[in-house]
């Protein structure tokens, strides 16, 4: 169980350091959402 917590902690740290700020994380999520919407529209 401790390894699982450690894994989540490491993944969270990597994700936050990749974005640098909460604002950057928001932009990344928005861009991912837009890409998913475009793929869904093209699949119709």
C-alpha positions in Angstrom: 0.0 0.0 0.0 2.9 2.4 0.7 4.3 1.8 -2.7 0.9 2.8 -4.2 0.9 6.0 -2.3 4.5 6.7 -3.4 3.6 6.0 -7.0 0.7 8.5 -6.8 2.9 11.1 -5.2 5.5 10.7 -7.8 3.0 10.9 -10.7 1.4 14.0 -9.1 4.7 15.7 -8.7 5.7 15.0 -12.3 2.3 16.2 -13.6 2.5 19.5 -11.6 6.1 20.1 -12.5 5.3 19.6 -16.2 2.7 22.3 -16.1 4.6 24.6 -13.8 1.5 26.3 -12.5 -2.2 25.7 -11.9 -3.0 28.0 -14.7 -0.8 25.9 -17.0 -2.6 22.7 -15.9 -6.0 24.4 -16.7 -4.8 25.2 -20.2 -3.6 21.6 -20.7 -6.9 20.2 -19.6 -8.8 22.7 -21.8 -6.7 21.7 -24.8 -7.3 18.0 -24.1 -11.0 18.6 -23.9 -11.1 20.5 -27.2 -9.2 17.7 -28.9 -11.6 15.1 -27.5 -14.6 17.2 -28.7 -13.1 17.5 -32.2 -12.4 13.8 -32.4 -16.0 13.0 -31.3 -17.4 15.4 -33.9 -15.3 13.9 -36.7 -16.4 10.3 -35.6 -20.1 11.1 -36.2 
